[in-house]
Amino acid sequence: MSTTGSSKSMSFWLQLFSLTTLGLIPLIVFRTIINPSSLATHPQLVGSIFIVICLLGAIVGVRPSSFSRSYHETGKIAIDDSHEHETLNQRPTKLGHHHSCDHFSDHVLIIRNNVFCAGCTGLTSGAVISIYGGVFYFFLGISLVNEFLVFGIGFVGVFVGITQHHLYRALSVRSGFIRYILNVVFVLGAFYLLVGANQIVGIITVDIYILCVILLWIFNRIMMSSSEHERICMQCDVESCRHH
């Protein structure tokens, strides 16, 4: 099996496993309501772990060295290296950490001549908002109004985040801003899911399970993005492109 095929297969099974772990959460929560445990939650501990996970997610979001670069600088590189492009079989330059071709134009945001990866920016924005939310909820004791509504919104947000690339293709989404919003929703969904479950059952074993699967979802998100980039390049009809 080729490397690309192996990556695609791993991404598929990882997404399936992520959806399975998500689907188990309502079953665990509502089963716990019926059969309560004496293992009470430790909000500061759970909050600390969640904030660390958010920080890791934010680092993942900003880690690519070309996460943000000047649009004019990118254009200048493309012009100055025009001769090199001919010898390199028209290899595209980079927009953020995407190739500067039309197939990736909806993967980026251009703000004041700066190029940002829409997905990474969304993940980072969601992580920062969730950190503030975690401090308010777990450390300052500010509860949300309806825990079941929060839990439901969180579940939908995570589901949309896990399946986002399938939704983009099914709905023919060609907007970097929508990609940005859905990745914010993905991270906030995980936060709402954790907070909702914590308010409903208040048992640390449930909280720890959700924290563990959040880490899985982050890894799945990274693999989804990598697999999506490979899929786009494999379907590209520009034979001269070195990334084909």
Secondary structure by P-SEA (a helix, b strand, c coil): ccaaaaaaaaaaaaaaaaaaaaaaaaaaaaaaaaccccccccaaaaaaaaaaaaaaaaaaaaccccccccaaaaaaaaaaaaaaaaaacbbbbbcccccccccccccccccccbbbcaaaaaaaaaaaaaaaaaaaccccccccccaaaaaaaaaaaaaaaaaaaaaaaaaccccaaaaaaaaaaaaaaaaaaaaaaaaacccaaaaaaaaaaaaaaaaaaaaaaaaaaaaaaaaccccccccc
